Amino acid sequence: MIALSRRALLAAPAALALPGAAMAQAPAKPLRVAFLWIPNVEYGGLWIAFDKGYLKTEEVQWQPGGPNAPAAVVSVAAGAADIGVVQFLPFLDAVSRGNDFVLLGTTFQRSPLGVLSLAGKPIRTAAELQGKKILAQGPNERTAVEAVLKLANLPGGVEFIPTGFSPEPLLARQGDGYTAFETNQAVTLEKMGMTRGKDFFFASMDEMGFRSYASMIFTTRKFLEEERPRVIRFMAGLTRGWAENAKDPAVGARLAVRNYGRDLGLDLDQQTRQNTIQNQFLRSPENPTAPLLSLDPALLGGKMMETARATGRTNLPPVERIADFTLMDEVHRLIAAG
């Protein structure tokens, strides 16, 4: 989740089509995958899956996300994509609007969202949010802060100040805290020579009670029923890619910078550091030995639904209706079989 200038985004090719799109033998119906964000190292596992041959580029057509792209839930609902990457609350909202979506797995077992603060006024706990001025990137980040306070049974008292993707307003002391991503703005401060835990602090939303997955993978129930073998093969290739990515974060970073995101002006050092951090999110804090990309019904139906209720969402669906908990079991059996 790296912040990019508008110029860099506009400079990228409009389609950002898959590298093998022009191949003469491309299949008639490639699997169309809608991203949550731009094609950076956040999708390092997919880039490695292509590089290693676990997935064929001509069989997967990826669609970039970002500020100027339609949300993946919109693309999948409209039939413009077969599979999408999404965060939990927008997924629930899409289901509440009548979309028959099914969660398949999750890339990251916890969210990188949190609050950055500086020495002198550190924010390290939910209680330390009270009475602070928080620079919030958007409504979703503001909602997360409010939910953290509610989950901790704390009164509000937070003043929100709208801001953008850069931590510069925090450095200018325009606020006491800044909603940020551990894989993005925290890395920006490190690259400026600042030391975490001394010059700046990062308080994870997950650690403050706002428990969530990140970069969840979903499709429609109809597509899953009709194309389950294809979905399983895709998820198997993707899982193998992420397993390789965990071994050396530099590989996925190089692929993002030099190949799949080459038109975005990505910084190799930043992408490598981001990948190093996000690799830590591949394993569940509650169950570190759980298979990669798998969903935990107890977590999804427990703490994560509590998080959703704390944001004011009601009439939440049973997790058995919105997730297929057997699919990743099939995926890992396929991987084990070679």
N, C-alpha and C positions, 0 to 999 in steps of 0.2 A: 504494500500500500504506500507507494511513493508519491509525493506531491510533484506535479509537473506544471510547467507554465502553460498558459493557453497557447502560446506560440508553438511549443513542442507538440501539443496535442493536434493542433491544426496542421502542422507540418507532416504528420503521419498520413500514410495513404488511407483514403476513406474506407476501403474495404478491409485492409489489413488481412487479406485472404491467406489461407494456409499455403505454406511454401510449395506443396505439390499440386496446387490447383490446376496448373496448366498441363499436367501429365496426360498424355493421350489415352492411357488406359484407366483413367480415374473412374470410379464406380458411378453409376447413374444417381445413386442416392447416398451420399456421404452422411455420416452422423453429424448433425449440426449442434454445436455446443456453444451456448451463450455465456460469456464471462460476466463476472461481477465487476471487474476492474480491467485496466489496461494490460496488455501482454508483457508484464514484467516477470520478475522471479517469483511472484506470488503463484505462478503456474509452473514452477520449476519441475515438478514431477511430471507434468505433461510433456515439457520440452525434452526431458531425459527419456521418456517413453518413446518419443519420436526418434531421438538420436540412437537409442539402443535397438530400435525395431520392435519394441513391445506393441506399439501401435503404428499403423501406416498413415503417413500424412495425407495420402489421397483418400483415405476412408474416414477422415475426421475433418470437418470444416468448422473452425473456431471463429467466433464472433466476439470482438473486443467489447468490453464495457467501458465505463468511465463517465465523466460529466456530460458528454454530448451523445451518449449512446442510450438506447432504450433499456430499461431494466430487464433482467433476464426473465422475470415472471411475466412481463408483458410479451416478450418474444416467444416464450413457450406457449402462453395462453393463446397467442395469435397464430400459432402454427408456423412461425418463422424459425423456430429452433426446436430440437427434439429433447435436449437436456440443458439444464441451466445451473448456474452457481448462484447461491443466494444466502442472505443472513436470515436468522430465525424469525425475527418479528415481521419483516416484510413478507416472508413465506406465510406466516399465520394470517396476515392481512389478506393475501391473495386467496387463501383457502376460504376465508370468511366471506369473500365476494363470490363464492360459488365455483372456484376452480378446483377440479379434482386432481390435485397434485400429490405426488408420493415422494418422500425423502428416500434416497438410496444410500447415502453415506455422508461423511463429513471429512473434509481435508484436514482441518485443524480442530483439535479437541478442546481448545479454549480460545477466547477472543483476545486479540492484541489491543483492544480499546482500553483506554485508561485516562488518567489525568496527570499531566506534567506540572510541576511546580519548581520554584527556585529556592535556593538556600535563603534563609531569613524568614520565609513563610512556607515551610514545607507542608504538603498535603500527602499524608501517607495512609490515612484511614478514612472511613466514611464520616466519622465524627469531626474530622478536621476539614470537611467540606463546608460545614455550617458557618454562615456569616461571611463566606468568601465571594469574591467576584470571579466567575468562571467564564473564560473565553470559550464559546461553544461553536464548533464547526458547522453544526446544523441541528435540525429538530430531533433527529434520532439520537445524537450525542446528548442533547439537553434532556431528553426523555430518560436516557440511561442514568444520568446523574440524579434526577428526581427519583427514579426507581431505587437506586442505591440507598438513598435516605429513607425511603418508605420501608424497604426491606430491613433496614437497621432500626426501625421504629424511632427515627429522629425527625424533629421538626425541620422544615425547609430552611428558609433564611438565606438561600443562595441567589445572588444576582447574576443573571446571564448576560453576556455581551457577545453579539454575533461576530464571528471572525472567519478567516479562510483557512487554507491548508498549511500556512507557514506559521512557525512558532515565534516569529519576530515580535508580535504584540506582547507576548509573555516576556520576552527579553527586554522590551521597552517598559515593563511594569504596568501595562494597561489593565492587567488582571492578576489575580492571585494564582490562578490555575488555568490550564488549557487542555481541552479534550483532545487527545492525541492517540496515535498508534505506536506501540512499542517497536514495531518494525519500520516506522517511518520517522516521525518527528523526534523521537528519542535518539535515533541514529544521527539525525541532523545535528543535534546538540553535541553528540560524541565527536562528530567530524569537526566541530568548532573547537575542540580541545577541552570540552567540559567533561567532568567526571560524574557518573551516576552515583548517587548516594552521598555526594559531597557538594557539587555545584548545582545539581538538579536531582529531582526525585520523580519517580514514575509509580503511580498507584494503579494497579490493574483493576478494572471493573469486576473481573471474575473474583479476584481476591477480596473485593469489598462486597461480595454477595450477589452481583449481577451475573449469574452463571450462564454461559452461552457457548455454543459451538461457533465456528467461523468457516465461511466458504463451504456451505452445505451443498450437496449435489442432489438434484431432483429432476423428475420428469412427470408426464401425465400418466394417470393410471392406464389409459387406453394404449399409449405407446409402450408402456412396460409390459402389458399383457400380450401385445402383438409382437414385440421385438425383444423379449426377455433375453434370449441367447446373445443378441448383439449388445445389449446393455451390459450383460455380465462380462463379455469379452472386453468391452471398453473399460469397465471398472477394474478388471484384472490388469490390463496394461497400465492404467493410471496408477494403481496401487504399487505395481512393480517399479514404476518410475519414481514414486515418492520414497520407496524403500532404498533405491539407489541414491536419491538426492540426500538422504539422511547421512550417507557415508562421507560425502565431500560437498559442502555447500558451494564451493568455487565452480563446480561443473555446471550446475543449473544457472548460476549467475552469468557465466560466460555465454551460455546459450541464449539467455534472455537479452544480454547486451549486444552481442555480435550477430544474432540471427533473428529471433522472433520479435524482439523489440528494438531492432537496430535503428529504426527511424525516430525513436522517441528521446534520444539523447540521454540514455540511462548511464549512470556512473557505476563502474565495475566494483569499486570498493564498497559503495553503499549497498549495491545489490548482493554482494557476498555477505556483508554484515546482516542485511535483512534476512537472507536465507539461513544464516547461522541461527538467528533468533527464532525464526518461524519453524525450524526443524524441531525446536523444543516443544512446539505445540502439536506435534504429530502424535504424541502419547498422552493418554488421559491422566489427569492428576489423581482421579479416583481409582483407576485401574491401569497402571502403566504397561501391563502385559497384554492388554486387549489388542486384537488385530488392527492394523492400520486401516483408517477410513471407516471403521465400524461405528454404529450407533448403539447407545446404551439406553434401553427402554426405561430403566429406572431413573436415569438422569433426565432424559427428555420429558418424561411424564411427571417428574418431581420438581427439582430445582429450576429447570428451565421454564416449566409452566408457571411456577411461582413468580419467576422474573416477569413473564408475560402479564400475569395478573397485577403485578406491582405497577405496570405501565398503564393500567386502566382497561386492559383488554378483557372482555368477558365472553361467555359461551364458547370457551375453547374446546376444540375437538379432542376426542381420545387419541392417544398417540398411535394406537393400532390402526387407525383410519388414515393417518397421514405419513406413515413410515412403513417400509418393508424391512423388517429386522432379519429376514432370512437371506436376503440377496447377498450381503457381504460374506455370509457363511459359504454360499455357493462360489463366490469369487475366490475366497482363500482356498477352497478345496481344488478349484481349477488351477490356481497358482502352484499348490503343493503337488498336483499331478504332473506338473511340468508342461 
